[in-house]
Amino acid sequence: MFIDARTLADGATLEADVCVAGAGAAGMTIALDLRAAGLSVVLLESGGPERVDETQVLSEGRMIGIDTWNIRAMRIRALGGTTGHWAGWCRPLTPQDFEARDYVNLSGWPIKYSDLLPFYRRACQTVEIGEFDWNSAARAKATGRPLLPVSANIDQRYYQFSPPTRFSRVYAAALEQAADVRVLTFANVRDIRLNQQRGRVESFDGRTLEGTTFHVHAGRYVLALGGIENARVLLASRSQQPEGVANGHGNVGRYFMEHPHYYGSVGVVHPAALDLSFYRRAPSDLKRSDGTPVEVLGALGLAADVSRSEKLLNFSATFQGVGAGRPPSGKAQSDAIPSSTAQELLMRGGGESGATELTVRSEQSPFRDSRVTLTDDLDPLGMPRVALDWRIAPEDDVRMRRAMVVLARELGAAGIARTWVPGDSSRFVWRQDPGGHHMGATRMGTNPSVSVVNADSRTHEVDNLYITGGSVFTTGGDSNPTLTIVALAHRLADTLKRATASPKKGA
Ligand SMILES: Cc1cc2nc3c(=O)[nH]c(=O)nc-3n(C[C@H](O)[C@H](O)[C@H](O)COP(=O)(O)OP(=O)(O)OC[C@H]3O[C@@H](n4cnc5c(N)ncnc54)[C@H](O)[C@@H]3O)c2cc1C
């Protein structure tokens, strides 16, 4: 059922077995899974059914590091969260992304790819891409679009596209009908109150923009506020401890990661007749549950053993100029590459050549100085606004350029193309377009001195407080994060069901 928090009596108290804060991709997935599980659930959502300026202003913040996108416009404060405008690109992380790599700072998730696999299967249904099936050879065969004849050093991969699922439109009705789920709209979590020993949450305290206050008491609590707000609310909950909640080691907000996108910085000269159709976004043989085809888009990465032996970060490269997708900023996509680059490439390639560019989506390594912090500015609820100091470790740029050189070598050796990585410096040409992938600021790990949550997504310091979303990613791989966010949410819902042995509050 839905309740407008503005209609509550001031100071109202609600009780539940589980309280989930944030009704975006992650929060709605958990609430849907907990339906009919014998548990009572309160889902707190800052916004209402539609995105409006009055609530959107709560996402305002400052960018003090790499300045690429507007954090107010990117993060939607309404039911369904940022899925209100996500673009639907889906790919799971690779098994290698979960492994410890001695050359990537703090890499190695405390869970394995195989642990997440059953939940990836459920996540595919949730984001409406059908079965979990990521077999490039099978896709190429079924669609009659050939893979490039490269060596086994190249990992042929592809994206699948969600419609994209707008979680509010697709799932709000199911939550509205669920007798055991109360969805409070216009309900902002402002403070996490702990018990005297500071080891358990006693309440999530909230407020509407109109000033109505409320308190939710639950057995277990989940923060699902998005990759930046999860950290913000923990840091801002300092009514009992100056460092905030779950922040005894000063890790909350640190290790913030994005997916650096390098647009059009790698030119490829190839025979004009080269068949790149698999690398163009097009319908495939995969089907959604309603029978409509799922679109796929081929991409190239490096095989895990090559990546490991060369000590490189993960990346995926798609071809621009063959209809292979475009930057999420909505910049017009052209079938031609920028003229100066095209001219140079074609001069090198000769008369029978075609030219295109690669868009590279990269992993970044966890970097302690990259972080979400609080400012002295207050939002209309009286909460400190965030400053996002996004940084990339200097060695990451070097590694990514090296990765392109390895890719170029492979394309050349296969006789497919000559590849042009501009400049002798270590830097790519990085066009500043939005990624909108917010990861790492409450990272998962076994060691509390460099992580915030454990393998169950439970905070190391507060027994009944869980966090979910991109902020718990240990490392981010290069895949768009939402499929993994939804898989982690399904996994956490199962954990909560198991942990909440009694349907009553407590334990
Ligand atoms: C332009 C754009 C394009 C994108 N395209 C893709 C893509 O193609 N593929 C992909 O994988 N990902 C994409 N993403 C990222 C994707 O949108 C996010 O990964 C996903 O929405 C995160 O889900 P979430 O539930 O963690 O957070 P959100 O969806 O942001 O949900 C968080 C919810 O918490 C609520 N909230 C926040 N603070 C409070 C508070 N104090 N109290 C109560 N409620 C609160 C918010 O209102 C919101 O409803 C894109 C992002 C952007 C910006």
The ligand as an ORCA input file, in Angstrom:
! r2SCAN-3c Opt
* xyz 0 1
  C      21.744      9.259    -17.594
  C      21.966      7.913    -16.959
  C      21.961      6.760    -17.744
  C      22.193      5.520    -17.154
  N      22.185      4.416    -17.952
  C      22.500      3.229    -17.427
  C      22.571      2.076    -18.242
  O      22.357      2.136    -19.447
  N      22.897      0.896    -17.660
  C      23.137      0.794    -16.330
  O      23.439     -0.303    -15.861
  N      23.042      1.874    -15.519
  C      22.741      3.084    -16.034
  N      22.653      4.168    -15.225
  C      22.818      3.997    -13.765
  C      21.501      3.540    -13.101
  O      20.518      4.507    -13.266
  C      21.766      3.289    -11.619
  O      22.791      2.311    -11.525
  C      20.567      2.746    -10.841
  O      19.448      3.554    -10.987
  C      20.962      2.685     -9.365
  O      19.920      2.108     -8.633
  P      19.763      2.437     -7.076
  O      18.496      1.816     -6.640
  O      21.001      2.100     -6.368
  O      19.656      4.042     -7.017
  P      18.505      4.965     -7.591
  O      17.858      4.337     -8.745
  O      19.081      6.310     -7.789
  O      17.434      5.028     -6.424
  C      17.683      5.661     -5.180
  C      16.353      6.064     -4.563
  O      16.589      6.549     -3.242
  C      15.767      7.705     -3.017
  N      16.400      8.504     -1.954
  C      17.574      9.171     -2.025
  N      17.838      9.761     -0.829
  C      16.805      9.456     -0.005
  C      16.507      9.735      1.372
  N      17.326     10.467      2.152
  N      15.367      9.219      1.907
  C      14.527      8.457      1.150
  N      14.759      8.167     -0.153
  C      15.887      8.647     -0.718
  C      15.753      8.375     -4.374
  O      14.655      9.266     -4.482
  C      15.659      7.188     -5.321
  O      14.323      6.824     -5.575
  C      22.429      5.425    -15.766
  C      22.427      6.580    -14.980
  C      22.217      7.808    -15.565
  C      22.252      9.011    -14.700
*
